[in-house]
Amino acid sequence: MADVKHGRGYVCSIQYHIVWCVKYRHKVLLGDIDKKRKEILNCYR
């Protein structure tokens, strides 16, 4: 069951699935880009 958030005048349930498909599995998200991506995605856990 997904978390459902209730507030004054709203009810929401945000669900998402992110898939990173890179041809030949080359690492393209490196350095600062990788760190920022991890920060952004981890704040929604």
N, CA, C and O atoms as a CHARMM CRD file, in Angstrom:
* protein
*
  180
    1    1 MET  N      0.85200  -1.18400   0.00000 PROA 1      0.00000
    2    1 MET  CA     0.00000   0.00000   0.00000 PROA 1      0.00000
    3    1 MET  C      0.88800   1.23400   0.00000 PROA 1      0.00000
    4    1 MET  O      1.80800   1.33700   0.81000 PROA 1      0.00000
    5    2 ALA  N      0.62700   2.13800  -0.87300 PROA 2      0.00000
    6    2 ALA  CA     1.40500   3.37100  -0.97700 PROA 2      0.00000
    7    2 ALA  C      1.02200   4.33200   0.13900 PROA 2      0.00000
    8    2 ALA  O     -0.10200   4.31100   0.64100 PROA 2      0.00000
    9    3 ASP  N      1.97500   5.17200   0.51400 PROA 3      0.00000
   10    3 ASP  CA     1.68400   6.20600   1.50600 PROA 3      0.00000
   11    3 ASP  C      0.76000   7.23400   0.88100 PROA 3      0.00000
   12    3 ASP  O      1.02800   7.75800  -0.20000 PROA 3      0.00000
   13    4 VAL  N     -0.31900   7.51200   1.57100 PROA 4      0.00000
   14    4 VAL  CA    -1.25900   8.53000   1.10900 PROA 4      0.00000
   15    4 VAL  C     -1.16200   9.69900   2.06900 PROA 4      0.00000
   16    4 VAL  O     -1.33800   9.53500   3.27600 PROA 4      0.00000
   17    5 LYS  N     -0.88300  10.86700   1.54200 PROA 5      0.00000
   18    5 LYS  CA    -0.73500  12.05600   2.37300 PROA 5      0.00000
   19    5 LYS  C     -2.01800  12.86400   2.33300 PROA 5      0.00000
   20    5 LYS  O     -2.57600  13.12300   1.26600 PROA 5      0.00000
   21    6 HSD  N     -2.46700  13.24900   3.49200 PROA 6      0.00000
   22    6 HSD  CA    -3.69100  14.03500   3.62000 PROA 6      0.00000
   23    6 HSD  C     -3.32900  15.41200   4.13200 PROA 6      0.00000
   24    6 HSD  O     -2.45700  15.55400   4.98900 PROA 6      0.00000
   25    7 GLY  N     -3.97100  16.38800   3.62900 PROA 7      0.00000
   26    7 GLY  CA    -3.78300  17.75000   4.09500 PROA 7      0.00000
   27    7 GLY  C     -5.10600  18.48100   4.03100 PROA 7      0.00000
   28    7 GLY  O     -6.13100  17.90600   3.66200 PROA 7      0.00000
   29    8 ARG  N     -5.07800  19.70600   4.37900 PROA 8      0.00000
   30    8 ARG  CA    -6.30000  20.50400   4.33500 PROA 8      0.00000
   31    8 ARG  C     -6.65400  20.78300   2.87400 PROA 8      0.00000
   32    8 ARG  O     -6.02700  21.61900   2.22200 PROA 8      0.00000
   33    9 GLY  N     -7.64300  20.09000   2.38200 PROA 9      0.00000
   34    9 GLY  CA    -8.10000  20.31400   1.02300 PROA 9      0.00000
   35    9 GLY  C     -7.43600  19.45500  -0.03600 PROA 9      0.00000
   36    9 GLY  O     -7.66600  19.67100  -1.22500 PROA 9      0.00000
   37   10 TYR  N     -6.60800  18.47400   0.36100 PROA 10     0.00000
   38   10 TYR  CA    -5.99400  17.62600  -0.66200 PROA 10     0.00000
   39   10 TYR  C     -5.66100  16.23900  -0.12200 PROA 10     0.00000
   40   10 TYR  O     -5.48800  16.05000   1.08200 PROA 10     0.00000
   41   11 VAL  N     -5.57600  15.29300  -1.02000 PROA 11     0.00000
   42   11 VAL  CA    -5.10400  13.93700  -0.74300 PROA 11     0.00000
   43   11 VAL  C     -4.20800  13.57600  -1.91300 PROA 11     0.00000
   44   11 VAL  O     -4.60200  13.74800  -3.06600 PROA 11     0.00000
   45   12 CYS  N     -2.99100  13.06900  -1.63400 PROA 12     0.00000
   46   12 CYS  CA    -2.11900  12.70300  -2.75200 PROA 12     0.00000
   47   12 CYS  C     -1.32300  11.44900  -2.44500 PROA 12     0.00000
   48   12 CYS  O     -1.03400  11.13600  -1.29000 PROA 12     0.00000
   49   13 SER  N     -0.98600  10.75900  -3.48300 PROA 13     0.00000
   50   13 SER  CA    -0.13700   9.57800  -3.41900 PROA 13     0.00000
   51   13 SER  C      0.76300   9.62800  -4.64400 PROA 13     0.00000
   52   13 SER  O      0.30700   9.38700  -5.76100 PROA 13     0.00000
   53   14 ILE  N      2.03300   9.94000  -4.44000 PROA 14     0.00000
   54   14 ILE  CA     2.96100  10.05200  -5.55900 PROA 14     0.00000
   55   14 ILE  C      3.78200   8.76700  -5.63900 PROA 14     0.00000
   56   14 ILE  O      4.45000   8.37300  -4.68300 PROA 14     0.00000
   57   15 GLN  N      3.71400   8.13800  -6.78300 PROA 15     0.00000
   58   15 GLN  CA     4.46400   6.90800  -7.01200 PROA 15     0.00000
   59   15 GLN  C      5.23200   7.07200  -8.31600 PROA 15     0.00000
   60   15 GLN  O      4.69800   7.60300  -9.29000 PROA 15     0.00000
   61   16 TYR  N      6.47000   6.62300  -8.33900 PROA 16     0.00000
   62   16 TYR  CA     7.27300   6.77900  -9.53600 PROA 16     0.00000
   63   16 TYR  C      8.27200   5.64400  -9.65400 PROA 16     0.00000
   64   16 TYR  O      8.59200   4.97500  -8.67100 PROA 16     0.00000
   65   17 HSD  N      8.74800   5.43900 -10.84200 PROA 17     0.00000
   66   17 HSD  CA     9.75600   4.42300 -11.13500 PROA 17     0.00000
   67   17 HSD  C     10.71400   5.04000 -12.14400 PROA 17     0.00000
   68   17 HSD  O     10.29300   5.49500 -13.20800 PROA 17     0.00000
   69   18 ILE  N     11.98500   5.05400 -11.81700 PROA 18     0.00000
   70   18 ILE  CA    12.98900   5.65100 -12.70200 PROA 18     0.00000
   71   18 ILE  C     13.90500   4.54300 -13.20300 PROA 18     0.00000
   72   18 ILE  O     14.41100   3.74100 -12.41800 PROA 18     0.00000
   73   19 VAL  N     14.11100   4.50700 -14.50000 PROA 19     0.00000
   74   19 VAL  CA    14.99500   3.50400 -15.11200 PROA 19     0.00000
   75   19 VAL  C     16.07200   4.24300 -15.89200 PROA 19     0.00000
   76   19 VAL  O     15.76900   5.09300 -16.72900 PROA 19     0.00000
   77   20 TRP  N     17.32700   3.91500 -15.61400 PROA 20     0.00000
   78   20 TRP  CA    18.45200   4.50700 -16.34600 PROA 20     0.00000
   79   20 TRP  C     18.93400   3.46000 -17.33800 PROA 20     0.00000
   80   20 TRP  O     19.50700   2.44700 -16.93700 PROA 20     0.00000
   81   21 CYS  N     18.71000   3.69000 -18.62100 PROA 21     0.00000
   82   21 CYS  CA    19.15200   2.76400 -19.66600 PROA 21     0.00000
   83   21 CYS  C     20.26700   3.42700 -20.46500 PROA 21     0.00000
   84   21 CYS  O     20.04700   4.42900 -21.14500 PROA 21     0.00000
   85   22 VAL  N     21.43800   2.87000 -20.37700 PROA 22     0.00000
   86   22 VAL  CA    22.58800   3.42500 -21.07800 PROA 22     0.00000
   87   22 VAL  C     23.12800   2.34300 -22.00700 PROA 22     0.00000
   88   22 VAL  O     23.40500   1.22200 -21.57900 PROA 22     0.00000
   89   23 LYS  N     23.27400   2.69100 -23.27000 PROA 23     0.00000
   90   23 LYS  CA    23.77300   1.73800 -24.25000 PROA 23     0.00000
   91   23 LYS  C     25.19100   1.30200 -23.87500 PROA 23     0.00000
   92   23 LYS  O     26.04300   2.13800 -23.57100 PROA 23     0.00000
   93   24 TYR  N     25.42900   0.03600 -23.89700 PROA 24     0.00000
   94   24 TYR  CA    26.72200  -0.58100 -23.57700 PROA 24     0.00000
   95   24 TYR  C     27.13500  -0.38200 -22.11800 PROA 24     0.00000
   96   24 TYR  O     28.26900  -0.69300 -21.75500 PROA 24     0.00000
   97   25 ARG  N     26.24000   0.12900 -21.28400 PROA 25     0.00000
   98   25 ARG  CA    26.47000   0.28700 -19.84900 PROA 25     0.00000
   99   25 ARG  C     27.70500   1.12600 -19.50900 PROA 25     0.00000
  100   25 ARG  O     28.37900   0.87000 -18.51100 PROA 25     0.00000
  101   26 HSD  N     27.99200   2.11200 -20.32900 PROA 26     0.00000
  102   26 HSD  CA    29.07200   3.04700 -20.01600 PROA 26     0.00000
  103   26 HSD  C     28.62400   3.94100 -18.87000 PROA 26     0.00000
  104   26 HSD  O     27.45700   4.32500 -18.79700 PROA 26     0.00000
  105   27 LYS  N     29.53800   4.26800 -17.98500 PROA 27     0.00000
  106   27 LYS  CA    29.21000   5.17400 -16.89600 PROA 27     0.00000
  107   27 LYS  C     29.21900   6.60000 -17.42600 PROA 27     0.00000
  108   27 LYS  O     30.26000   7.12300 -17.82500 PROA 27     0.00000
  109   28 VAL  N     28.03700   7.22600 -17.42500 PROA 28     0.00000
  110   28 VAL  CA    27.92400   8.58300 -17.94300 PROA 28     0.00000
  111   28 VAL  C     27.62100   9.60000 -16.84300 PROA 28     0.00000
  112   28 VAL  O     27.86700  10.79400 -17.01800 PROA 28     0.00000
  113   29 LEU  N     27.09300   9.13800 -15.72200 PROA 29     0.00000
  114   29 LEU  CA    26.80000  10.03800 -14.60800 PROA 29     0.00000
  115   29 LEU  C     27.95000   9.93900 -13.61000 PROA 29     0.00000
  116   29 LEU  O     27.93100   9.10400 -12.70500 PROA 29     0.00000
  117   30 LEU  N     28.93500  10.78700 -13.78200 PROA 30     0.00000
  118   30 LEU  CA    30.14000  10.71900 -12.96400 PROA 30     0.00000
  119   30 LEU  C     30.35000  12.02100 -12.20200 PROA 30     0.00000
  120   30 LEU  O     29.76800  13.05300 -12.53600 PROA 30     0.00000
  121   31 GLY  N     31.18400  11.95700 -11.18100 PROA 31     0.00000
  122   31 GLY  CA    31.61800  13.15200 -10.45500 PROA 31     0.00000
  123   31 GLY  C     30.48900  13.91100  -9.80000 PROA 31     0.00000
  124   31 GLY  O     29.65600  13.32300  -9.11100 PROA 31     0.00000
  125   32 ASP  N     30.45400  15.22000 -10.01200 PROA 32     0.00000
  126   32 ASP  CA    29.46400  16.08900  -9.37500 PROA 32     0.00000
  127   32 ASP  C     28.04100  15.75100  -9.80400 PROA 32     0.00000
  128   32 ASP  O     27.10600  15.87500  -9.01300 PROA 32     0.00000
  129   33 ILE  N     27.87300  15.32700 -11.05200 PROA 33     0.00000
  130   33 ILE  CA    26.54000  14.97500 -11.54400 PROA 33     0.00000
  131   33 ILE  C     25.99300  13.78800 -10.76000 PROA 33     0.00000
  132   33 ILE  O     24.82700  13.78800 -10.36800 PROA 33     0.00000
  133   34 ASP  N     26.82100  12.78500 -10.53200 PROA 34     0.00000
  134   34 ASP  CA    26.40500  11.59500  -9.78400 PROA 34     0.00000
  135   34 ASP  C     26.06700  11.95500  -8.33900 PROA 34     0.00000
  136   34 ASP  O     25.07100  11.46700  -7.80400 PROA 34     0.00000
  137   35 LYS  N     26.86400  12.78600  -7.70900 PROA 35     0.00000
  138   35 LYS  CA    26.60900  13.19300  -6.32400 PROA 35     0.00000
  139   35 LYS  C     25.28800  13.94700  -6.20100 PROA 35     0.00000
  140   35 LYS  O     24.50700  13.69000  -5.28500 PROA 35     0.00000
  141   36 LYS  N     25.03700  14.87600  -7.12100 PROA 36     0.00000
  142   36 LYS  CA    23.80400  15.67200  -7.08200 PROA 36     0.00000
  143   36 LYS  C     22.58300  14.78200  -7.32000 PROA 36     0.00000
  144   36 LYS  O     21.55700  14.93600  -6.65800 PROA 36     0.00000
  145   37 ARG  N     22.70300  13.84400  -8.27900 PROA 37     0.00000
  146   37 ARG  CA    21.60600  12.90900  -8.55000 PROA 37     0.00000
  147   37 ARG  C     21.26000  12.10200  -7.31000 PROA 37     0.00000
  148   37 ARG  O     20.08500  11.92900  -6.98900 PROA 37     0.00000
  149   38 LYS  N     22.27500  11.60900  -6.61200 PROA 38     0.00000
  150   38 LYS  CA    22.03900  10.82900  -5.39600 PROA 38     0.00000
  151   38 LYS  C     21.38300  11.67900  -4.31300 PROA 38     0.00000
  152   38 LYS  O     20.49700  11.19900  -3.60600 PROA 38     0.00000
  153   39 GLU  N     21.80400  12.93300  -4.17500 PROA 39     0.00000
  154   39 GLU  CA    21.18700  13.84300  -3.20100 PROA 39     0.00000
  155   39 GLU  C     19.71000  14.03400  -3.50300 PROA 39     0.00000
  156   39 GLU  O     18.86800  13.92800  -2.61200 PROA 39     0.00000
  157   40 ILE  N     19.40000  14.31600  -4.76200 PROA 40     0.00000
  158   40 ILE  CA    18.02100  14.57900  -5.16300 PROA 40     0.00000
  159   40 ILE  C     17.13900  13.35100  -4.95500 PROA 40     0.00000
  160   40 ILE  O     16.04800  13.45700  -4.39400 PROA 40     0.00000
  161   41 LEU  N     17.61100  12.18200  -5.40700 PROA 41     0.00000
  162   41 LEU  CA    16.79800  10.98500  -5.30900 PROA 41     0.00000
  163   41 LEU  C     16.65900  10.48100  -3.88100 PROA 41     0.00000
  164   41 LEU  O     15.62700   9.90800  -3.53200 PROA 41     0.00000
  165   42 ASN  N     17.67600  10.68200  -3.04600 PROA 42     0.00000
  166   42 ASN  CA    17.60200  10.21200  -1.66600 PROA 42     0.00000
  167   42 ASN  C     16.70000  11.07900  -0.79200 PROA 42     0.00000
  168   42 ASN  O     16.23700  10.61100   0.24800 PROA 42     0.00000
  169   43 CYS  N     16.44100  12.30600  -1.17400 PROA 43     0.00000
  170   43 CYS  CA    15.59200  13.17600  -0.34800 PROA 43     0.00000
  171   43 CYS  C     14.12700  12.73900  -0.44200 PROA 43     0.00000
  172   43 CYS  O     13.31800  13.16600   0.38200 PROA 43     0.00000
  173   44 TYR  N     13.76000  11.90000  -1.41900 PROA 44     0.00000
  174   44 TYR  CA    12.37600  11.46600  -1.57600 PROA 44     0.00000
  175   44 TYR  C     12.10700  10.10500  -0.94300 PROA 44     0.00000
  176   44 TYR  O     11.01400   9.56500  -1.11200 PROA 44     0.00000
  177   45 ARG  N     13.04400   9.55000  -0.23700 PROA 45     0.00000
  178   45 ARG  CA    12.82900   8.25200   0.40900 PROA 45     0.00000
  179   45 ARG  C     11.99900   8.36700   1.63400 PROA 45     0.00000
  180   45 ARG  O     11.72800   7.36200   2.29200 PROA 45     0.00000
